[in-house]
């Protein structure tokens, strides 16, 4: 049995997991869920993911896990010996990784994900974007990226100079959609943020999944 990733091909959180699977060179089967038809709210889906959200994973031994960041951590640790090392193993390195992961979750995602929702996902659902809300979110994100500019002026990645980690990769799905939403902040905020974001979004793993998830059977 091969690992299954159950989600939507263009979902930001589904692509976050697919990105890590490709980085770790883990073959997987992609099971597509049609959100427009409400398949994520069907009893069969909710029996595995009680919140009715994508994605969830079924590992090759039948283990089921949901929440994209939790899935990514599981994959990175289970398959630590293959692909890109995405979580440091030494105590200080791992602490710096967890610090960087907390930065993404608390200081980047709340602004980026809501901004993308306003100007990308609302229109997809026939809703009207709130320009004032979007502008306020980008202003808030800009203030947070001021700190990123300082951090990335001292090191290559958010957790240090040596390793790209899950903390860096977690930024990519929503960060890459900000331009579609109407903001070029990731390429104009400052030279350090621009260098870092251009670097991580040119990784082959992201190029493989950025336009939609698909199954990967071998490497």
C-alpha positions as CSV (number, residue, x, y, z in Angstrom):
1,X,0.0,0.0,0.0
2,X,1.3,3.4,-0.9
3,X,0.8,6.6,1.1
4,X,-2.3,8.4,0.1
5,X,-2.8,12.2,0.2
6,X,-6.5,13.0,0.1
7,X,-7.2,16.6,-0.8
8,X,-7.8,19.2,-3.5
9,X,-5.3,19.7,-6.2
10,X,-5.1,23.5,-5.8
11,X,-5.6,23.7,-2.0
12,X,-2.8,25.6,-0.3
13,X,-2.7,23.1,2.6
14,X,-2.8,20.1,0.3
15,X,0.1,21.5,-1.8
16,X,2.0,22.1,1.4
17,X,2.0,18.4,2.2
18,X,2.7,17.4,-1.4
19,X,5.7,19.7,-1.4
20,X,7.1,18.0,1.6
21,X,6.4,14.5,0.2
22,X,8.3,15.4,-3.0
23,X,11.2,17.0,-1.0
24,X,11.4,13.8,1.0
25,X,11.1,11.6,-2.1
26,X,8.1,9.7,-0.7
27,X,6.0,8.1,-3.4
28,X,2.3,8.8,-2.9
29,X,-1.1,8.5,-4.5
30,X,-3.1,11.7,-4.7
31,X,-6.8,11.2,-4.1
32,X,-8.7,14.3,-5.5
33,X,-11.6,15.8,-3.5
34,X,-14.0,18.1,-5.3
35,X,-14.6,21.0,-2.9
36,X,-17.2,22.6,-5.2
37,X,-19.3,19.5,-4.9
38,X,-18.9,19.4,-1.2
39,X,-17.1,16.1,-1.2
40,X,-15.1,17.2,1.8
41,X,-18.3,17.3,3.8
42,X,-19.5,13.8,2.8
43,X,-19.8,11.2,5.6
44,X,-17.0,9.1,4.2
45,X,-14.6,12.1,4.2
46,X,-15.7,13.4,7.6
47,X,-15.2,9.9,9.1
48,X,-11.5,10.5,8.5
49,X,-11.3,14.3,8.9
50,X,-14.0,15.3,11.4
51,X,-13.6,19.1,10.5
52,X,-14.4,18.4,6.8
53,X,-11.2,20.1,5.7
54,X,-8.4,19.1,3.3
55,X,-6.1,17.4,3.3
56,X,-5.6,14.2,5.3
57,X,-3.1,11.4,4.8
58,X,-3.4,7.6,4.9
59,X,0.1,6.2,5.4
60,X,1.1,2.9,3.9
61,X,0.3,1.1,7.1
62,X,-3.2,2.6,7.3
63,X,-2.3,5.3,9.8
64,X,-4.6,8.4,9.3
65,X,-3.4,11.9,10.1
66,X,-4.9,15.4,9.3
67,X,-3.7,19.0,9.7
68,X,-1.1,19.8,7.1
69,X,1.7,20.9,9.4
70,X,1.3,17.8,11.5
71,X,1.4,15.6,8.4
72,X,4.6,17.4,7.2
73,X,6.3,16.9,10.5
74,X,5.4,13.2,10.5
75,X,6.7,12.7,7.0
76,X,9.9,14.6,7.7
77,X,10.6,12.5,10.8
78,X,9.4,9.1,9.5
79,X,11.5,9.5,6.3
80,X,14.4,11.3,7.9
81,X,16.9,9.2,6.1
82,X,15.9,10.1,2.6
83,X,15.4,13.3,0.5
84,X,16.0,16.7,2.0
85,X,16.6,16.9,5.8
86,X,13.9,19.3,6.9
87,X,14.1,19.0,10.7
88,X,17.4,19.4,12.5
89,X,18.4,16.6,14.9
90,X,20.5,18.4,17.4
91,X,18.7,20.0,20.3
92,X,19.7,23.6,19.5
93,X,19.0,23.2,15.8
94,X,15.6,21.6,16.5
95,X,14.8,24.4,18.9
96,X,15.6,27.0,16.3
97,X,13.5,25.1,13.8
98,X,10.5,25.1,16.2
99,X,11.1,28.8,16.8
100,X,10.9,29.4,13.1
101,X,7.9,27.2,12.7
102,X,6.1,29.2,15.4
103,X,7.0,32.4,13.6
104,X,5.3,31.2,10.4
105,X,2.2,30.0,12.3
106,X,1.8,33.1,14.5
107,X,3.2,36.0,12.4
108,X,2.8,35.0,8.7
109,X,-0.1,32.7,8.2
110,X,-2.8,34.7,10.0
111,X,-2.2,37.7,7.6
112,X,-1.2,35.9,4.4
113,X,-4.0,33.3,4.5
114,X,-6.7,35.8,5.2
115,X,-5.4,38.2,2.5
116,X,-5.5,35.4,0.0
117,X,-9.0,34.4,1.2
118,X,-10.2,38.0,0.7
119,X,-9.1,38.4,-2.9
120,X,-8.8,34.9,-4.3
121,X,-11.1,32.5,-2.5
122,X,-14.0,34.9,-1.9
123,X,-14.5,35.5,-5.6
124,X,-14.3,31.8,-6.3
125,X,-17.2,31.4,-3.9
126,X,-19.2,34.2,-5.4
127,X,-18.4,36.5,-2.5
128,X,-17.3,40.1,-2.6
129,X,-13.8,40.9,-1.4
130,X,-13.4,43.5,1.3
131,X,-10.7,45.9,0.0
132,X,-10.2,47.6,3.4
133,X,-9.8,44.2,5.1
134,X,-7.3,43.1,2.5
135,X,-5.3,46.4,2.8
136,X,-5.2,46.1,6.5
137,X,-4.0,42.5,6.3
138,X,-1.1,43.4,4.0
139,X,-0.2,46.3,6.2
140,X,-0.1,43.9,9.2
141,X,2.0,41.4,7.2
142,X,4.4,44.2,6.1
143,X,5.1,44.9,9.8
144,X,5.8,41.3,10.5
145,X,8.1,41.0,7.5
146,X,10.2,43.9,8.9
147,X,11.3,41.3,11.5
148,X,11.9,38.7,8.8
149,X,14.1,41.2,7.0
150,X,16.3,41.5,10.1
151,X,16.4,37.7,10.7
152,X,17.2,36.9,7.1
153,X,19.9,39.6,7.0
154,X,21.8,37.4,9.4
155,X,21.2,33.9,8.0
156,X,20.1,32.1,4.8
157,X,17.0,30.5,6.2
158,X,14.6,31.1,9.1
159,X,16.2,28.5,11.3
160,X,19.8,29.2,10.4
161,X,22.4,29.1,7.6
162,X,22.8,25.4,6.9
163,X,19.4,23.8,6.5
164,X,16.2,24.7,4.8
165,X,13.5,23.4,7.1
166,X,9.8,22.8,7.1
167,X,9.5,26.3,8.6
168,X,10.7,27.8,5.3
169,X,8.5,25.5,3.2
170,X,5.4,26.2,5.2
171,X,5.4,29.8,3.8
172,X,5.3,28.8,0.2
173,X,1.7,28.0,-0.7
174,X,0.1,31.1,0.7
175,X,3.1,33.3,0.1
176,X,3.1,32.4,-3.6
177,X,-0.6,33.3,-3.8
178,X,-0.2,36.8,-2.5
179,X,0.7,38.1,-5.9
180,X,-2.4,36.6,-7.3
181,X,-4.3,38.3,-4.5
182,X,-2.9,41.6,-5.6
183,X,0.2,42.2,-3.5
184,X,3.8,41.9,-4.5
185,X,5.0,42.2,-1.0
186,X,7.1,39.0,-1.1
187,X,9.3,40.5,-3.8
188,X,9.4,44.1,-2.8
189,X,9.5,44.1,1.0
190,X,13.3,44.1,1.2
191,X,16.4,42.4,-0.3
192,X,16.6,39.7,2.4
193,X,13.0,38.6,2.2
194,X,13.1,38.8,-1.6
195,X,16.3,36.7,-1.8
196,X,14.9,34.1,0.7
197,X,11.5,33.8,-0.9
198,X,12.8,33.6,-4.5
199,X,15.2,30.9,-3.3
200,X,12.6,28.6,-1.7
201,X,10.0,29.0,-4.4
202,X,12.5,27.9,-7.1
203,X,13.0,24.5,-5.5
204,X,12.2,21.6,-7.8
205,X,9.7,20.1,-5.3
206,X,7.6,23.3,-5.4
207,X,7.8,23.6,-9.1
208,X,6.5,20.0,-9.3
209,X,3.3,20.7,-7.2
210,X,2.7,24.5,-7.5
211,X,0.2,24.1,-10.4
212,X,-1.7,21.2,-8.8
213,X,-1.1,18.0,-7.0
214,X,-0.7,14.7,-8.7
215,X,0.5,11.2,-7.7
216,X,4.2,10.5,-7.6
217,X,5.1,6.9,-7.9
218,X,8.9,6.9,-8.2
219,X,12.1,9.0,-8.0
